[in-house]
Amino acid sequence: MKLIQKAGSMRSFQHPFRLLLSALCLLGSISGARAAPLPLMTWNIAGGEITAAALAARVEQALEIVDPVEVLVLQEIVSEAQVEAAADAGGFDYWAISDFSPPLKVTNAWHKSLEVAVLSRRPIRSAAEWDTTGRKRNGDGHPPRTSVRGVPTRELQIDLKAKAGDYPPPRGFLRVDLADGWTLYAVHWKSSRGKHCSARDRASARLREQQAAGLVADAVDALAAGRTIIVAGDYNIQAPGRVLRVGTHPDVDCAPTQGRCEGLCGPGGLDGYDDSIAILLGMDPSARLLSGELDATYVLRHFPGGAIDHILVAGPKADRFATATTPTVSGKHWLGSDHRPVITDAAETSTKPYFWMR
């Protein structure tokens, strides 16, 4: 017995690094196994013409289908009452809603009063928004509203280098800083209009590019502070590589001419004229589009080429996110909306061994 003990002690003395390495691997394995999830869902809920109670019912039904999530991002809502009702129905303690537009009683048209919201089970530390319309007649120069008094809120001032003929993009973004280093951007970008490659459609693409550029201008500071970025919402454009009009090179200003439309400009004649998502992907080497391979999320399928609702992540925890999914649908609506939600999950602790982490 003494001989065995001595031999074991000698092996331990001669190979301390091997023992340390084994311990670190075990630690990494244990921490990964105990990782707390961060389920997140974004959904254009099409709430412009429904009551708060009806919208809450949609949220409740959706969470029964996809399982509860930690964070829910909503587009196409028009009132704080809708958000409050949705939070109660889904069991969310915290919420924030943008204040981009005047209320319905002023506009008398739901599509002129659209907002985005973030509902969370985790505390909201602060909320801000980039309101591109300001105090103009179609704007509302007030900061976002939150469920908890005392949470700092503000409007962001972002200066973009405008090209000749550019207009401020409709709806900027809502930024919500959550506990534990998460920064979430809720977006509802300019919709596509007109035939692909038409002047009207290219103008819409330019507005989306400005929306993306404004977001990146704000996100770089959050990334520099060590925060993880989540950009969730209705981008109204497919992922790069899914349709030819979607660009992959932000530095190449692809402007197709008459008779030369999708995919007939840019490097190799394969780059499109809408670089909005490519601009987001350029914010950091860690940036990932989780929804790029999804089938159409706009249920009416007027947009061939896959999802137009997306989740993009960047920053130190970006590698923890799973590829996004979307529920199946039959017919032209999912729980009353013409969009399906997009869902992802992230481990709170990296599943990689500790010594691999940076």
Sequence and secondary structure as in RCSB ss.txt:
>XXXX:A:sequence
MKLIQKAGSMRSFQHPFRLLLSALCLLGSISGARAAPLPLMTWNIAGGEITAAALAARVEQALEIVDPVEVLVLQ
EIVSEAQVEAAADAGGFDYWAISDFSPPLKVTNAWHKSLEVAVLSRRPIRSAAEWDTTGRKRNGDGHPPRTSVRG
VPTRELQIDLKAKAGDYPPPRGFLRVDLADGWTLYAVHWKSSRGKHCSARDRASARLREQQAAGLVADAVDALAA
GRTIIVAGDYNIQAPGRVLRVGTHPDVDCAPTQGRCEGLCGPGGLDGYDDSIAILLGMDPSARLLSGELDATYVL
RHFPGGAIDHILVAGPKADRFATATTPTVSGKHWLGSDHRPVITDAAETSTKPYFWMR
>XXXX:A:secstr
 HHHHHHHHHHHHH HHHHHHHHHHHHHHHHHHT  B  EEEEE   TTS HHHHHHHHHHHHHHH   SEEEEE
EE  HHHHHHHHHHHT SEEEE   S  HHHHS GGGS EEEEEESS EEEEEEE TTTTSTT      EESSTT
  EEE        TT    S  EEEEEEGGGEEEEEEE     SSTTSHHHHHHHHHHHHHHHHHHHHHHHHHHT
T EEEEEEE SS  TTTSTTB S TTS     TT  TT BSGGG B SB HHHHHHTT TT EETTTT   SBTT
  S SS SEEEEEESTTGGGB   B     SS BTTBSB  EEE BBSS SS GGG  
